[in-house]
Every structure is written in structure tokens, then in C-alpha cells.
């Protein structure tokens, strides 16, 4: 990857991060950035039989609401 390509990728990532932090995203998406919200996270936790000693890796989790919810 060339330096200019790396700079472009960094700019795109920063733009996306800024969008997720914006008031527009909060208005449009509410507290959860995925369809189904925390209700879906709860259902997935049940289906996966997550328990006290389970570990979950949440990649690209937006604000991390689902990860925090599952941790509780």
C-alpha cells in the first residue's frame, strides 16, 4: 500500500468515526447501531448460551452498547 493510499484509508476511517459520533447518527439510529438493537443482542446471548465465564469479541461495535449489555 502506498503512502497516499494509507492516508486516504485513514481519512475515510476518521470520517466514519466522526459520523458515528454525530448528533445525526444518534437521531437516526438511537442508542443502538444495528437492526434489532439490544433485544437482538439479548436473543443472541440466549441462543449462544452465554454465561458468567463466557467471552465475547465484539468487532466494529459502534458505541459498544451490545458488548456492554452482554457483559452485564
ROVO-133644 format. One record per atom (N, C-alpha, C, O, CB): residue number from 1; residue in one letter; atom name; x, y, z. Coordinates in Angstrom, 3 decimals. Atoms other than C-alpha are relative to their C-alpha. Glycine has a CB too. Layout:
<NUM 'A' 'CA' <X Y Z>>;
...
end
This chain:
<1 'X' 'N' <0.841 -1.166 0.000>>;
<1 'X' 'CA' <0.000 0.000 0.000>>;
<1 'X' 'C' <0.891 1.236 0.000>>;
<1 'X' 'O' <1.826 1.344 0.793>>;
<1 'X' 'CB' <-0.959 -0.006 1.211>>;
<2 'X' 'N' <-0.757 -1.243 0.094>>;
<2 'X' 'CA' <1.350 3.387 -0.975>>;
<2 'X' 'C' <-0.391 0.946 1.133>>;
<2 'X' 'O' <-1.461 0.822 1.729>>;
<2 'X' 'CB' <-0.231 0.672 -1.366>>;
<3 'X' 'N' <0.249 -0.970 -1.059>>;
<3 'X' 'CA' <1.597 6.242 1.497>>;
<3 'X' 'C' <-1.284 0.778 -0.250>>;
<3 'X' 'O' <-2.053 1.017 0.681>>;
<3 'X' 'CB' <1.174 0.959 0.124>>;
<4 'X' 'N' <1.211 -0.769 0.310>>;
<4 'X' 'CA' <-1.138 8.187 -0.309>>;
<4 'X' 'C' <-1.252 -0.848 0.214>>;
<4 'X' 'O' <-2.286 -0.331 0.636>>;
<4 'X' 'CB' <0.046 0.518 -1.452>>;
<5 'X' 'N' <1.135 0.893 -0.230>>;
<5 'X' 'CA' <-3.438 5.153 -0.151>>;
<5 'X' 'C' <-0.253 -0.162 1.494>>;
<5 'X' 'O' <-1.401 -0.173 1.939>>;
<5 'X' 'CB' <0.248 -1.375 -0.653>>;
<6 'X' 'N' <0.132 0.122 -1.454>>;
<6 'X' 'CA' <-2.749 4.744 3.566>>;
<6 'X' 'C' <-0.619 1.254 0.591>>;
<6 'X' 'O' <-1.467 1.168 1.479>>;
<6 'X' 'CB' <1.365 -0.269 0.646>>;
<7 'X' 'N' <0.564 -1.262 -0.481>>;
<7 'X' 'CA' <-3.517 8.428 4.153>>;
<7 'X' 'C' <-1.479 0.087 -0.338>>;
<7 'X' 'O' <-2.280 0.559 0.469>>;
<7 'X' 'CB' <0.751 1.195 -0.602>>;
<8 'X' 'N' <1.400 0.003 0.421>>;
<8 'X' 'CA' <-6.756 8.057 2.198>>;
<8 'X' 'C' <-0.842 -0.925 0.867>>;
<8 'X' 'O' <-1.958 -0.577 1.252>>;
<8 'X' 'CB' <-0.111 -0.415 -1.460>>;
<9 'X' 'N' <0.716 0.950 -0.855>>;
<9 'X' 'CA' <-7.775 4.993 4.228>>;
<9 'X' 'C' <-0.197 0.571 1.397>>;
<9 'X' 'O' <-1.260 0.403 1.994>>;
<9 'X' 'CB' <0.758 -1.333 0.079>>;
<10 'X' 'N' <0.095 -0.623 -1.319>>;
<10 'X' 'CA' <-7.060 6.854 7.460>>;
<10 'X' 'C' <-1.066 1.086 -0.002>>;
<10 'X' 'O' <-1.837 1.200 0.951>>;
<10 'X' 'CB' <1.359 0.585 0.422>>;
<11 'X' 'N' <0.993 -1.072 0.107>>;
<11 'X' 'CA' <-9.168 9.804 6.298>>;
<11 'X' 'C' <-1.416 -0.576 -0.045>>;
<11 'X' 'O' <-2.329 -0.029 0.573>>;
<11 'X' 'CB' <0.266 0.857 -1.256>>;
<12 'X' 'N' <1.323 0.636 0.087>>;
<12 'X' 'CA' <-12.089 7.501 5.445>>;
<12 'X' 'C' <-0.420 -0.534 1.368>>;
<12 'X' 'O' <-1.566 -0.357 1.782>>;
<12 'X' 'CB' <0.009 -1.149 -1.045>>;
<13 'X' 'N' <0.310 0.527 -1.339>>;
<13 'X' 'CA' <-11.892 5.789 8.851>>;
<13 'X' 'C' <-0.381 1.120 0.948>>;
<13 'X' 'O' <-1.327 0.986 1.725>>;
<13 'X' 'CB' <1.196 -0.778 0.568>>;
<14 'X' 'N' <0.297 -1.133 -0.875>>;
<14 'X' 'CA' <-11.840 9.147 10.615>>;
<14 'X' 'C' <-1.357 0.605 -0.330>>;
<14 'X' 'O' <-2.104 1.002 0.565>>;
<14 'X' 'CB' <1.093 1.066 -0.115>>;
<15 'X' 'N' <1.295 -0.528 0.433>>;
<15 'X' 'CA' <-14.800 10.348 8.582>>;
<15 'X' 'C' <-1.128 -0.867 0.550>>;
<15 'X' 'O' <-2.122 -0.348 1.059>>;
<15 'X' 'CB' <-0.076 0.069 -1.544>>;
<16 'X' 'N' <1.022 0.931 -0.511>>;
<16 'X' 'CA' <-16.796 7.231 9.541>>;
<16 'X' 'C' <-0.143 0.125 1.508>>;
<16 'X' 'O' <-1.260 0.136 2.026>>;
<16 'X' 'CB' <0.353 -1.452 -0.372>>;
<17 'X' 'N' <0.031 -0.151 -1.455>>;
<17 'X' 'CA' <-15.853 7.603 13.212>>;
<17 'X' 'C' <-0.731 1.281 0.376>>;
<17 'X' 'O' <-1.538 1.286 1.305>>;
<17 'X' 'CB' <1.431 0.006 0.583>>;
<18 'X' 'N' <0.667 -1.279 -0.267>>;
<18 'X' 'CA' <-16.976 11.238 13.146>>;
<18 'X' 'C' <-1.503 -0.098 -0.248>>;
<18 'X' 'O' <-2.299 0.482 0.489>>;
<18 'X' 'CB' <0.604 1.111 -0.873>>;
<19 'X' 'N' <1.420 0.165 0.297>>;
<19 'X' 'CA' <-20.280 10.240 11.563>>;
<19 'X' 'C' <-0.701 -0.731 1.135>>;
<19 'X' 'O' <-1.782 -0.317 1.554>>;
<19 'X' 'CB' <-0.191 -0.761 -1.319>>;
<20 'X' 'N' <0.606 0.757 -1.094>>;
<20 'X' 'CA' <-20.998 7.678 14.297>>;
<20 'X' 'C' <-0.147 0.836 1.269>>;
<20 'X' 'O' <-1.051 0.586 2.066>>;
<20 'X' 'CB' <0.829 -1.238 0.296>>;
<21 'X' 'N' <0.054 -0.851 -1.189>>;
<21 'X' 'CA' <-20.341 10.338 16.952>>;
<21 'X' 'C' <-0.926 1.202 -0.176>>;
<21 'X' 'O' <-1.151 1.953 0.774>>;
<21 'X' 'CB' <1.390 0.481 0.350>>;
<22 'X' 'N' <0.794 -1.193 0.294>>;
<22 'X' 'CA' <-22.594 12.921 15.285>>;
<22 'X' 'C' <-1.413 -0.081 0.582>>;
<22 'X' 'O' <-1.928 -1.165 0.856>>;
<22 'X' 'CB' <-0.079 0.210 -1.502>>;
<23 'X' 'N' <1.383 -0.084 -0.465>>;
<23 'X' 'CA' <-25.991 14.075 16.510>>;
<23 'X' 'C' <-0.946 -0.624 -1.027>>;
<23 'X' 'O' <-1.976 -1.190 -0.661>>;
<23 'X' 'CB' <-0.392 1.469 0.272>>;
<24 'X' 'N' <0.819 0.588 1.065>>;
<24 'X' 'CA' <-27.408 12.967 13.130>>;
<24 'X' 'C' <-0.110 -1.507 0.185>>;
<24 'X' 'O' <-1.202 -2.066 0.090>>;
<24 'X' 'CB' <0.592 0.325 -1.387>>;
<25 'X' 'N' <0.005 1.450 -0.201>>;
<25 'X' 'CA' <-26.397 9.348 13.779>>;
<25 'X' 'C' <-0.824 -0.370 1.226>>;
<25 'X' 'O' <-1.565 -1.352 1.201>>;
<25 'X' 'CB' <1.434 -0.530 0.147>>;
<26 'X' 'N' <0.780 0.260 -1.219>>;
<26 'X' 'CA' <-27.878 9.494 17.291>>;
<26 'X' 'C' <-1.493 0.125 -0.284>>;
<26 'X' 'O' <-2.293 -0.689 0.177>>;
<26 'X' 'CB' <0.410 0.974 1.129>>;
<27 'X' 'N' <1.400 -0.223 0.343>>;
<27 'X' 'CA' <-31.137 10.872 15.899>>;
<27 'X' 'C' <-0.524 -1.129 -0.883>>;
<27 'X' 'O' <-1.624 -1.636 -0.667>>;
<27 'X' 'CB' <-0.172 1.353 -0.707>>;
<28 'X' 'N' <0.419 1.012 0.960>>;
<28 'X' 'CA' <-31.295 8.347 13.072>>;
<28 'X' 'C' <-0.002 -1.407 0.585>>;
<28 'X' 'O' <-0.929 -2.179 0.341>>;
<28 'X' 'CB' <0.896 0.042 -1.203>>;
<29 'X' 'N' <-0.183 1.372 -0.457>>;
<29 'X' 'CA' <-30.082 5.232 14.885>>;
<29 'X' 'C' <-0.357 -0.236 1.456>>;
<29 'X' 'O' <-0.495 -1.384 1.876>>;
<29 'X' 'CB' <1.398 -0.402 -0.216>>;
<30 'X' 'N' <0.314 0.160 -1.416>>;
<30 'X' 'CA' <-30.904 5.888 18.528>>;
<30 'X' 'C' <1.202 -0.503 0.777>>;
<30 'X' 'O' <2.338 -0.142 0.474>>;
<30 'X' 'CB' <-1.171 -0.951 0.179>>;
<31 'X' 'N' <-1.059 0.492 -0.867>>;
<31 'X' 'CA' <-28.888 4.062 21.171>>;
<31 'X' 'C' <0.759 -1.182 -0.583>>;
<31 'X' 'O' <1.841 -1.518 -0.101>>;
<31 'X' 'CB' <-0.572 -0.382 1.320>>;
<32 'X' 'N' <-0.624 1.198 0.550>>;
<32 'X' 'CA' <-28.045 1.059 19.029>>;
<32 'X' 'C' <0.238 0.172 -1.489>>;
<32 'X' 'O' <-0.617 0.687 -2.209>>;
<32 'X' 'CB' <-0.868 -1.237 0.264>>;
<33 'X' 'N' <-0.362 -0.184 1.405>>;
<33 'X' 'CA' <-26.295 0.989 15.686>>;
<33 'X' 'C' <-0.217 -1.254 -0.845>>;
<33 'X' 'O' <0.368 -1.385 -1.920>>;
<33 'X' 'CB' <1.441 0.428 -0.101>>;
<34 'X' 'N' <0.296 1.164 0.832>>;
<34 'X' 'CA' <-27.625 -2.332 14.478>>;
<34 'X' 'C' <-1.479 -0.329 0.078>>;
<34 'X' 'O' <-2.122 -0.084 1.098>>;
<34 'X' 'CB' <0.843 -1.214 0.432>>;
<35 'X' 'N' <1.418 0.363 0.002>>;
<35 'X' 'CA' <-31.066 -3.585 13.466>>;
<35 'X' 'C' <-0.293 -0.992 1.114>>;
<35 'X' 'O' <0.478 -1.926 1.336>>;
<35 'X' 'CB' <-0.409 -0.590 -1.363>>;
<36 'X' 'N' <0.371 0.904 -1.077>>;
<36 'X' 'CA' <-32.808 -5.290 16.337>>;
<36 'X' 'C' <0.418 0.495 1.368>>;
<36 'X' 'O' <-0.141 0.078 2.382>>;
<36 'X' 'CB' <0.595 -1.340 -0.242>>;
<37 'X' 'N' <-0.434 -0.616 -1.243>>;
<37 'X' 'CA' <-30.972 -3.289 18.981>>;
<37 'X' 'C' <0.403 -0.990 1.072>>;
<37 'X' 'O' <0.850 -2.099 0.778>>;
<37 'X' 'CB' <-1.074 0.865 0.523>>;
<38 'X' 'N' <-0.408 0.828 -1.130>>;
<38 'X' 'CA' <-30.324 -4.696 22.422>>;
<38 'X' 'C' <-0.872 -1.243 0.146>>;
<38 'X' 'O' <-0.441 -2.245 0.715>>;
<38 'X' 'CB' <-0.045 0.810 1.279>>;
<39 'X' 'N' <0.884 1.172 -0.025>>;
<39 'X' 'CA' <-33.298 -7.043 22.081>>;
<39 'X' 'C' <0.628 -1.143 -0.798>>;
<39 'X' 'O' <0.599 -2.297 -0.373>>;
<39 'X' 'CB' <-1.403 0.354 -0.572>>;
<40 'X' 'N' <-0.674 1.013 0.812>>;
<40 'X' 'CA' <-31.428 -8.864 19.310>>;
<40 'X' 'C' <1.265 -0.495 0.693>>;
<40 'X' 'O' <1.564 -1.689 0.657>>;
<40 'X' 'CB' <0.343 0.564 -1.387>>;
<41 'X' 'N' <-1.202 0.405 -0.738>>;
<41 'X' 'CA' <-28.223 -8.865 21.367>>;
<41 'X' 'C' <-0.366 -0.971 1.119>>;
<41 'X' 'O' <0.319 -1.969 1.341>>;
<41 'X' 'CB' <0.728 1.236 0.582>>;
<42 'X' 'N' <0.456 0.881 -1.083>>;
<42 'X' 'CA' <-30.129 -10.411 24.264>>;
<42 'X' 'C' <-0.361 -1.374 -0.548>>;
<42 'X' 'O' <-0.003 -2.397 0.036>>;
<42 'X' 'CB' <-1.212 0.617 0.733>>;
<43 'X' 'N' <0.409 1.280 0.614>>;
<43 'X' 'CA' <-31.605 -13.084 21.987>>;
<43 'X' 'C' <1.221 -0.795 -0.442>>;
<43 'X' 'O' <1.276 -2.006 -0.227>>;
<43 'X' 'CB' <-0.937 0.246 -1.210>>;
<44 'X' 'N' <-1.220 0.698 0.412>>;
<44 'X' 'CA' <-28.190 -13.923 20.522>>;
<44 'X' 'C' <0.743 -0.569 1.206>>;
<44 'X' 'O' <1.267 -1.681 1.149>>;
<44 'X' 'CB' <0.919 0.948 -0.784>>;
<45 'X' 'N' <-0.623 0.484 -1.225>>;
<45 'X' 'CA' <-26.781 -14.212 24.042>>;
<45 'X' 'C' <-0.676 -1.255 0.520>>;
<45 'X' 'O' <-0.014 -2.183 0.985>>;
<45 'X' 'CB' <-0.031 1.076 1.062>>;
<46 'X' 'N' <0.758 1.179 -0.430>>;
<46 'X' 'CA' <-29.539 -16.667 24.910>>;
<46 'X' 'C' <0.276 -1.191 -0.905>>;
<46 'X' 'O' <0.508 -2.303 -0.432>>;
<46 'X' 'CB' <-1.500 0.305 0.018>>;
<47 'X' 'N' <-0.243 1.087 0.953>>;
<47 'X' 'CA' <-29.047 -18.701 21.738>>;
<47 'X' 'C' <1.401 -0.589 0.138>>;
<47 'X' 'O' <1.601 -1.793 -0.027>>;
<47 'X' 'CB' <-0.205 0.498 -1.420>>;
<48 'X' 'N' <-1.383 0.453 -0.167>>;
<48 'X' 'CA' <-25.296 -18.875 22.349>>;
<48 'X' 'C' <0.278 -0.531 1.402>>;
<48 'X' 'O' <1.377 -0.998 1.704>>;
<48 'X' 'CB' <0.955 1.134 -0.309>>;
<49 'X' 'N' <-0.116 0.449 -1.386>>;
<49 'X' 'CA' <-25.931 -19.772 25.991>>;
<49 'X' 'C' <1.181 0.662 0.710>>;
<49 'X' 'O' <1.961 0.003 1.397>>;
<49 'X' 'CB' <0.147 -1.519 0.051>>;
<50 'X' 'N' <-1.065 -0.748 -0.655>>;
<50 'X' 'CA' <-23.572 -17.045 27.173>>;
<50 'X' 'C' <-0.228 -0.015 1.503>>;
<50 'X' 'O' <-1.346 0.163 1.987>>;
<50 'X' 'CB' <0.068 1.453 -0.531>>;
<51 'X' 'N' <0.093 0.041 -1.451>>;
<51 'X' 'CA' <-22.818 -17.314 30.838>>;
<51 'X' 'C' <1.076 0.840 0.644>>;
<51 'X' 'O' <1.782 1.598 -0.021>>;
<51 'X' 'CB' <0.092 -1.422 0.497>>;
<52 'X' 'N' <-0.918 -0.799 -0.801>>;
<52 'X' 'CA' <-20.715 -15.820 33.572>>;
<52 'X' 'C' <1.453 -0.112 -0.458>>;
<52 'X' 'O' <2.214 0.849 -0.349>>;
<52 'X' 'CB' <-0.103 -0.409 1.439>>;
<53 'X' 'N' <-1.393 0.218 0.389>>;
<53 'X' 'CA' <-17.486 -17.303 32.220>>;
<53 'X' 'C' <0.212 0.053 -1.516>>;
<53 'X' 'O' <1.287 -0.298 -2.003>>;
<53 'X' 'CB' <0.473 -1.334 0.529>>;
<54 'X' 'N' <-0.112 -0.111 1.453>>;
<54 'X' 'CA' <-18.183 -16.702 28.505>>;
<54 'X' 'C' <0.831 1.218 -0.374>>;
<54 'X' 'O' <0.922 2.190 0.375>>;
<54 'X' 'CB' <-1.392 0.083 -0.648>>;
<55 'X' 'N' <-0.751 -1.136 0.551>>;
<55 'X' 'CA' <-16.004 -14.427 26.411>>;
<55 'X' 'C' <-0.575 0.329 -1.369>>;
<55 'X' 'O' <-0.889 -0.558 -2.163>>;
<55 'X' 'CB' <1.538 -0.317 -0.098>>;
<56 'X' 'N' <0.549 -0.469 1.263>>;
<56 'X' 'CA' <-17.259 -12.330 23.523>>;
<56 'X' 'C' <0.936 1.050 -0.566>>;
<56 'X' 'O' <1.365 1.958 0.147>>;
<56 'X' 'CB' <-1.435 0.569 0.179>>;
<57 'X' 'N' <-0.781 -1.018 0.693>>;
<57 'X' 'CA' <-15.224 -10.385 20.985>>;
<57 'X' 'C' <-0.960 0.764 -0.898>>;
<57 'X' 'O' <-1.524 0.193 -1.831>>;
<57 'X' 'CB' <1.188 -0.630 -0.826>>;
<58 'X' 'N' <0.899 -0.856 0.763>>;
<58 'X' 'CA' <-17.269 -7.513 19.592>>;
<58 'X' 'C' <0.854 0.897 -0.878>>;
<58 'X' 'O' <1.493 1.827 -0.385>>;
<58 'X' 'CB' <-0.933 0.841 0.936>>;
<59 'X' 'N' <-0.833 -0.749 0.942>>;
<59 'X' 'CA' <-15.568 -6.137 16.487>>;
<59 'X' 'C' <-0.872 1.019 -0.721>>;
<59 'X' 'O' <-1.984 0.716 -1.153>>;
<59 'X' 'CB' <0.698 -0.954 -1.021>>;
<60 'X' 'N' <0.724 -1.092 0.667>>;
<60 'X' 'CA' <-16.636 -2.817 14.981>>;
<60 'X' 'C' <-1.340 0.212 0.690>>;
<60 'X' 'O' <-2.391 0.201 0.049>>;
<60 'X' 'CB' <-0.208 -0.306 -1.514>>;
<61 'X' 'N' <1.213 -0.011 -0.812>>;
<61 'X' 'CA' <-19.139 -2.403 17.785>>;
<61 'X' 'C' <-0.682 1.357 0.114>>;
<61 'X' 'O' <-1.583 1.525 0.935>>;
<61 'X' 'CB' <0.322 -0.484 1.354>>;
<62 'X' 'N' <0.622 -1.321 -0.124>>;
<62 'X' 'CA' <-20.035 1.230 17.227>>;
<62 'X' 'C' <0.319 0.571 1.368>>;
<62 'X' 'O' <1.488 0.756 1.707>>;
<62 'X' 'CB' <-1.539 -0.078 -0.217>>;
<63 'X' 'N' <-0.191 -0.540 -1.347>>;
<63 'X' 'CA' <-20.524 2.613 20.707>>;
<63 'X' 'C' <0.260 -1.083 1.037>>;
<63 'X' 'O' <0.612 -0.773 2.175>>;
<63 'X' 'CB' <-1.208 0.803 0.408>>;
<64 'X' 'N' <-0.250 1.096 -0.927>>;
<64 'X' 'CA' <-20.178 -0.811 22.302>>;
<64 'X' 'C' <-1.180 -0.345 0.881>>;
<64 'X' 'O' <-1.025 -1.070 1.864>>;
<64 'X' 'CB' <1.156 0.330 0.853>>;
<65 'X' 'N' <1.172 0.269 -0.830>>;
<65 'X' 'CA' <-23.717 -0.916 23.678>>;
<65 'X' 'C' <-0.295 -1.491 0.129>>;
<65 'X' 'O' <-0.605 -1.967 1.221>>;
<65 'X' 'CB' <-1.206 0.706 -0.570>>;
<66 'X' 'N' <0.273 1.433 -0.047>>;
<66 'X' 'CA' <-24.191 -4.575 22.755>>;
<66 'X' 'C' <1.021 -0.728 0.862>>;
<66 'X' 'O' <0.663 -1.602 1.652>>;
<66 'X' 'CB' <-0.007 -0.584 -1.407>>;
<67 'X' 'N' <-1.051 0.642 -0.793>>;
<67 'X' 'CA' <-20.852 -5.589 24.260>>;
<67 'X' 'C' <-0.205 0.285 1.480>>;
<67 'X' 'O' <-0.065 -0.617 2.306>>;
<67 'X' 'CB' <1.394 0.483 -0.447>>;
<68 'X' 'N' <0.233 -0.350 -1.400>>;
<68 'X' 'CA' <-21.615 -3.732 27.484>>;
<68 'X' 'C' <-1.240 -0.702 0.541>>;
<68 'X' 'O' <-1.253 -1.159 1.684>>;
<68 'X' 'CB' <-0.144 1.517 0.154>>;
<69 'X' 'N' <1.224 0.685 -0.388>>;
<69 'X' 'CA' <-25.104 -5.202 27.601>>;
<69 'X' 'C' <0.279 -1.476 0.283>>;
<69 'X' 'O' <-0.153 -2.008 1.306>>;
<69 'X' 'CB' <-1.068 0.144 -1.099>>;
<70 'X' 'N' <-0.313 1.419 -0.175>>;
<70 'X' 'CA' <-23.791 -8.751 27.156>>;
<70 'X' 'C' <0.909 -0.221 1.194>>;
<70 'X' 'O' <0.808 -1.251 1.861>>;
<70 'X' 'CB' <0.651 -0.562 -1.257>>;
<71 'X' 'N' <-0.897 0.127 -1.140>>;
<71 'X' 'CA' <-21.102 -8.158 29.774>>;
<71 'X' 'C' <-0.772 0.011 1.320>>;
<71 'X' 'O' <-0.361 -0.624 2.291>>;
<71 'X' 'CB' <1.030 1.125 -0.014>>;
<72 'X' 'N' <0.815 -0.039 -1.219>>;
<72 'X' 'CA' <-23.798 -7.391 32.341>>;
<72 'X' 'C' <-0.693 -1.312 0.194>>;
<72 'X' 'O' <-1.430 -1.482 1.166>>;
<72 'X' 'CB' <-1.024 1.131 -0.053>>;
end
